Amino acid sequence: MDSLTDAPEPVPPAPTPNKAAAPAKATRDPEGTRARIMAAATEEFARYGLGGARIDRIAEQAGTNKRMLYYHVGNKEELYLAVLEGAYAHIRATERTLNLEMLDPPDAIARLIEFTWQYFIDHPEFMALLNTENLHRAELLKTSAHVQSMHSPFVQMIADVLARGVELGVFRAGVDAVQLYISIAGLSYFYLSNVHTLSVIFGRDLLAEPAREERLAHMVELVLKALRP
């Protein structure tokens, strides 16, 4: 299935944790080094979780050394938090390209469902990171000074769509924007995070294209019916 959005806007880098003393020979490309570290760390944490991830592997994959890694991103926990913040920043920045305010309310909600579904398919590392952090009861995410503020505009965007829908008489009043998004994300997240066991249990290939198209159509219909007056 093709991506449902244009290329995402450039995402500002996650805030840099406290740095150790600079190495004697500073890198000539600090932004490139940090980007390579973040990419390698995202892959490592998504695959092995916080406990299983190894700084040695991240540094090797990024083409640097541990000393330089610590200088750019701090210790393992700080790096993991930066990866989490970067993952959230990316999906929120990409959602801003949907221009939901330009669409009729039902089309805007359908667009958000389609985007969320496709984003989870295209970014399994995002789901893996969420799984890891939930296993740790969001202990590190709680220390983030940025994650809540980056979600506020997104919630307001959904609330504005709902308000327009109520004004036009196509949505019922009283729907909470946060609850609606949790439902939308949950419909995609549960299916995709359990797709292998569900495929065995029900004797269907739930990742096959027809099954994915059927699931998306079902989610859109389900949510829009729930919003009707």
Secondary structure, 3 states (H helix, E strand, C coil): CCCCCCCCCCCCCCCCCCCCCCCCCCCCCHHHHHHHHHHHHHHHHHHHHHHHCCHHHHHHHHCCCHHHHHHHHCCHHHHHHHHHHHHHHHHHHHHHHHCHHHCCHHHHHHHHHHHHHHHHHHCHHHHHHHHHHHHCCCCCHHHCCCHHHHHHHHHHHHHHHHHHHHHHCCCCCCCCHHHHHHHHHHHHHHHHHCHHHHHHHHCCCCCCHHHHHHHHHHHHHHHHHHHCC
